[in-house]
Amino acid sequence: MSDFTAQSSAAQAFPGAPEAGFGDYVALLKPRVMSLVVFTALVGLLVAPGGTSPMVGFTAILFIALGAGASGALNMWYDADVDAVMKRTARRPVPAGKVEPREALTLGLWLSALSVVMLGLATNWVAAGLLAFTIFFYAVVYTMWLKRATPQNIVIGGAAGAFPPVIGWAAVTGDVSIASVLMFGLIFMWTPPHFWALALFMKSDYHEAKIPMLTVTHGRAETRRQILIYTVLLAPVALALAVTSVAGPAYMATALVLNAIFLKGAWDIWRRDELAAEADGYAVEKRVFKFSLIYLFLHFGALLVDALMAPIWGGPVLGLI
């Protein structure tokens, strides 16, 4: 379909909607989410033993990114109805009427096939298989089923966002190791407190969209308790990664400091009275949510620093596993 035809069709389907531009099709790929995928996959690739050539590494990251974009497009296609209700997502290209749902679906399917096949040809079929499973898990298991069916949507669905470093690792080694599984575990355990902190001050959106987020089904008090529980469970996973062969002094120090801060933030959220939270505009919840964003970035950044500095300070701190 030509750009002109696509724009005309979108305008007919959504009268009065502005015509789609290149940026709208880029937005379908969820570039902010893609940036986290690219970064964690890159770290997984760079810390994997053996290494790979810059060209193969670049190609692997490119197609992992396209796979993430495919997942985003499929998610926006299926979730257009709930996105239209929520203030946070109402301006996305499909609910805003800039891109037709079938265009988002077509783009998502083509990018899925392209990314998986090309990653397999460029690296190996273990990495390609993991990428295919990740796209399927996010688009079908999470988006089409879990998100609208259970308050555990974020907990189970978080697996989709946790696979990129494992895929990056597999692109180099052709296998999965304890270190790559712990990188997966770090993201997996981080996801619930990260999103539930957001849900605490975005509760009306999920109510209106009838999404069974924990805040909707179990209330804010239980959500606060679960944030604390998952943050307590997250800390040992983050610290376990420090004793693998991919971590060094930078990661050890980073993990100790950041997990202490995150635990303190989760404790503060748990102790909060709802009236006090409303009175100050959920300042603590917003602070913890913002911190959770840099928490993950700094953990993976520290792994990258250790990989680059390993020749200087002699490799891992403990390297037990």
C-alpha positions in Angstrom: 0.0 0.0 0.0 1.4 3.4 -1.0 1.8 6.2 1.6 -0.9 8.2 -0.2 -3.4 5.3 -0.1 -2.6 4.5 3.5 -3.1 8.1 4.6 -6.4 8.3 2.6 -7.7 5.1 4.1 -6.9 6.3 7.6 -8.6 9.6 6.9 -11.7 7.8 5.7 -11.8 5.4 8.7 -11.3 8.3 11.1 -12.9 11.4 9.7 -11.1 14.6 10.6 -8.0 12.8 11.8 -4.6 14.2 10.7 -2.8 12.3 8.0 -0.1 9.9 9.1 3.5 10.9 8.8 6.7 8.9 9.0 6.9 9.7 12.7 3.5 8.0 13.3 4.8 4.7 11.8 7.9 5.0 13.9 5.7 5.5 17.0 3.9 2.2 16.2 7.2 0.5 17.1 7.3 2.0 20.6 10.8 3.6 20.3 11.1 4.3 24.0 10.5 0.6 24.9 12.7 -0.3 22.0 15.6 1.7 23.4 15.5 -0.3 26.6 15.4 -3.6 24.6 18.3 -2.5 22.5 20.4 -1.5 25.5 19.9 -4.7 27.5 20.3 -6.8 24.4 23.5 -5.0 23.6 24.9 -5.6 27.1 24.0 -9.3 26.9 25.8 -9.5 23.5 28.9 -7.6 24.7 29.4 -9.5 28.0 28.9 -12.9 26.4 32.1 -15.0 26.3 33.9 -15.3 23.0 32.6 -12.1 21.4 31.6 -11.5 17.9 32.5 -9.2 15.0 31.2 -5.6 15.0 29.2 -6.2 11.8 27.5 -9.4 13.2 26.9 -7.6 16.5 25.4 -4.6 14.8 23.2 -6.8 12.6 22.0 -8.8 15.7 21.0 -5.7 17.6 19.3 -4.2 14.5 17.0 -7.3 14.1 16.4 -7.6 17.8 15.3 -4.0 17.8 13.0 -4.6 14.8 11.6 -7.6 16.6 10.8 -5.4 19.6 9.2 -2.9 17.2 7.1 -5.6 15.7 5.8 -6.5 19.1 4.9 -2.8 19.7 3.0 -2.6 16.4 1.0 -5.7 17.2 0.3 -4.5 20.6 -1.0 -1.1 19.3 -3.1 -2.9 16.7 -4.9 -5.1 19.3 -5.0 -2.6 22.1 -6.4 0.3 20.1 -9.8 0.1 21.9 -8.3 0.4 25.4 -5.6 2.9 24.3 -8.3 5.2 23.1 -9.8 5.3 26.7 -6.6 5.9 28.6 -5.2 9.4 28.7 -1.6 8.1 28.7 -2.1 6.2 25.4 -5.0 8.0 23.6 -2.6 10.0 21.3 -1.0 6.8 19.9 -1.2 6.6 16.1 -4.0 4.0 15.9 -6.5 5.4 18.5 -5.7 8.9 17.3 -6.8 7.8 13.8 -3.5 8.5 12.1 -2.8 4.9 11.2 -5.4 2.2 10.4 -5.4 -0.9 12.6 -4.8 -3.2 9.6 -1.7 -1.2 8.7 -0.3 -1.7 12.3 -1.1 -5.4 12.0 0.5 -5.7 8.6 3.6 -3.9 9.7 3.9 -5.9 12.9 3.6 -9.3 11.1 6.1 -8.4 8.4 8.7 -7.0 10.8 8.2 -10.1 13.0 9.0 -12.5 10.1 11.9 -10.3 8.8 13.5 -9.9 12.2 13.4 -13.5 13.2 14.6 -14.9 9.8 17.4 -12.3 9.4 18.6 -12.8 13.0 18.8 -16.6 12.4 20.7 -16.1 9.2 23.1 -13.5 10.7 23.8 -15.3 14.0 22.1 -18.6 14.9 18.7 -20.2 15.2 18.7 -20.3 19.0 18.8 -16.5 19.2 16.2 -16.4 16.4 13.9 -18.9 18.2 14.2 -16.8 21.4 13.2 -13.7 19.5 10.3 -15.4 17.9 9.1 -16.6 21.3 9.4 -13.2 22.7 7.3 -11.6 20.0 4.7 -14.3 20.4 4.7 -14.0 24.2 4.3 -10.2 24.1 1.7 -10.0 21.3 -0.4 -13.1 22.1 0.2 -14.2 25.7 0.5 -10.8 27.3 -1.5 -8.4 25.0 -4.3 -10.7 23.9 -4.7 -12.7 27.0 -3.0 -11.7 30.3 -3.5 -8.0 30.1 -7.3 -8.2 30.1 -7.7 -11.4 32.1 -5.7 -11.2 35.4 -4.0 -8.8 37.8 -0.9 -10.9 37.3 -0.6 -9.5 33.8 2.5 -7.5 34.6 4.1 -10.2 36.6 3.8 -13.0 34.0 3.9 -10.6 31.0 7.1 -9.1 32.2 8.9 -12.1 30.8 8.6 -10.6 27.3 10.7 -7.5 28.3 13.2 -9.7 30.1 14.3 -11.8 27.1 16.5 -9.2 25.2 19.8 -9.8 27.1 19.3 -13.5 26.8 18.8 -13.1 23.0 21.9 -10.9 22.8 23.9 -13.5 24.7 22.6 -16.3 22.5 23.4 -14.4 19.4 27.1 -14.8 20.4 27.2 -18.1 22.2 24.3 -20.1 20.7 23.1 -21.1 24.1 21.7 -19.8 27.4 23.7 -19.6 30.7 23.2 -18.9 34.3 24.5 -15.4 33.8 22.0 -14.7 31.0 19.2 -16.2 33.0 20.0 -13.9 35.9 20.0 -10.9 33.6 16.5 -12.1 32.6 15.6 -12.5 36.2 16.8 -9.0 37.0 14.4 -7.4 34.5 11.6 -9.9 35.3 11.6 -9.1 39.0 12.0 -5.4 38.4 8.9 -5.1 36.2 6.1 -5.5 38.8 7.3 -2.8 41.2 8.2 -0.5 38.3 4.7 -0.7 36.7 2.7 -0.9 40.0 4.4 2.3 41.1 3.1 3.9 37.9 -0.3 2.3 38.4 -0.7 3.9 41.9 -0.8 7.4 40.4 -2.5 6.4 37.0 -5.3 4.3 38.6 -8.2 6.1 36.8 -6.8 5.1 33.4 -6.9 1.4 34.2 -10.4 1.7 35.8 -11.8 3.4 32.7 -10.2 0.9 30.3 -11.4 -2.0 32.5 -7.8 -3.4 32.7 -7.5 -5.6 35.8 -4.4 -3.9 37.1 -3.6 -4.8 40.7 -4.7 -1.3 41.8 -8.1 -2.0 40.3 -8.7 -5.5 41.5 -7.1 -5.5 44.9 -6.8 -1.9 45.8 -3.9 0.5 46.5 -3.0 -0.9 49.9 -2.4 -4.4 48.5 -0.5 -2.9 45.5 1.8 -1.1 48.0 2.4 -4.4 49.8 3.2 -6.2 46.6 5.6 -3.5 45.5 7.5 -4.1 48.7 7.4 -7.9 48.4 8.7 -7.9 44.8 11.4 -5.3 45.6 12.6 -7.6 48.4 12.7 -10.5 46.0 14.4 -8.4 43.4 17.4 -7.6 45.5 18.9 -11.1 45.8 18.5 -11.7 42.1 20.4 -8.5 41.4 23.1 -9.4 43.8 23.4 -13.0 42.5 24.4 -11.6 39.2 27.3 -9.9 40.9 28.9 -13.3 41.6 28.8 -14.5 37.9 31.7 -14.3 35.5 30.2 -11.2 33.7 30.2 -8.9 36.8 33.0 -7.0 38.4 33.6 -4.2 40.9 31.4 -1.7 39.1 28.4 -4.0 39.1 28.9 -5.1 42.7 29.0 -1.5 44.0 26.1 -0.5 41.8 23.9 -3.4 42.8 24.5 -2.8 46.5 23.7 0.9 46.4 20.8 0.8 44.0 19.0 -2.0 45.7 19.3 -0.3 49.1 17.7 2.8 47.6 15.0 0.8 45.8 14.2 -1.1 49.0 13.9 2.2 50.9 11.6 3.6 48.3 9.4 0.5 48.4 9.3 0.7 52.2 8.2 4.3 51.9 5.5 3.4 49.5 4.2 0.6 51.7 4.0 2.8 54.7 2.1 5.5 52.9 -1.4 6.4 53.9 -3.7 7.0 50.8 -4.9 10.3 52.1 -1.3 11.5 52.5 -0.4 10.3 49.0 -3.4 12.2 47.5 -2.5 15.3 49.4 1.0 15.5 48.0 0.1 14.3 44.5 1.7 10.9 44.9 5.2 12.4 45.2 6.8 9.4 46.7 5.2 7.0 44.2 6.4 9.2 41.3 9.9 9.4 42.7 10.2 5.7 43.1 8.8 5.1 39.6 11.4 7.6 38.1 14.1 5.9 40.1 13.1 2.5 38.8 13.8 3.7 35.3 17.5 4.5 36.1 17.8 1.5 38.3 17.7 -1.0 35.4 19.8 1.2 33.1 22.6 1.6 35.7 22.7 -2.1 36.5 23.2 -3.0 32.9 25.5 0.0 32.4 27.7 -1.4 35.3 27.9 -4.8 33.5 29.1 -3.0 30.4 31.7 -1.0 32.4 33.0 -4.3 34.0 33.3 -5.9 30.5 35.3 -3.0 29.2 37.5 -2.7 32.3 38.0 -6.4 32.9 41.6 -6.4 31.6 42.5 -3.7 34.1 40.9 -5.0 37.3 41.2 -8.7 36.6 37.7 -9.8 35.7 34.9 -10.7 38.0 34.8 -10.0 41.8 33.9 -13.6 42.7 33.0 -15.4 39.5 31.4 -18.3 41.4 28.9 -19.1 38.7 
